[in-house]
């Protein structure tokens, strides 16, 4: 159903986009630096599920409806932006709190756990309207209406894209876990890295709040 050459081109482009820093990557990095590799991998799987929400919504036409409606797009982007800012601010606050506890000789707060990291990962990706815009603007370029069901092709290409994104996120989790282990004796460095990841999520959230609906004018 999918032309091998087109699939190869799509995979190459999707891989490039997968390794481009975005909300998912920064969330995975923050979770890993805070709670370890297990939380990082769980959050990576969560962002993958969140990506599949957009794939299925796009195949069913829901995303097109959201992007065509200024009110729905604004509501989704503001909810997603607020969620990113909240998670980023929490990451900065917990990093400083744990650093203070370390200096006082107290135990730091326990990790949030893989279950919560997984659920938050889903929300981070599912509440990002830019992901919906990506699937509706990028994936259809590689769909051939003469080669079978357009919806099935859309879903298959979406799965490829989500799989590559998830692999990139898992790679970030392993890399951040390595940094965390190597800097275990330098809590100040871990705090700064966690703060930087949190600040990046806040910045992404603010950028999302200012994002314009694709195709909007004025």
Buried (B, 14 or more C-beta within 10 A) or exposed (E): EBEEEBBEEBBEBBBEBBBEEBBBBBBBBBBBBBBBBBBBBBBBBBBBBBBBBBBBBBBEEBBEEBBEEEEBBBEBBBBBBBBBBEBBBBBBEBBBEBBEBBEEEEEBEEBBEBEBBBBBBBBBBBBBBBBBBBBBEBBBEBBEEEEEEBBBBBBBBBBBBBBBBBBBBBBBBBBBBEBBEEBEEEBEBBBBBBBBBBBBBBBBBEEBBEBEBBEEEE
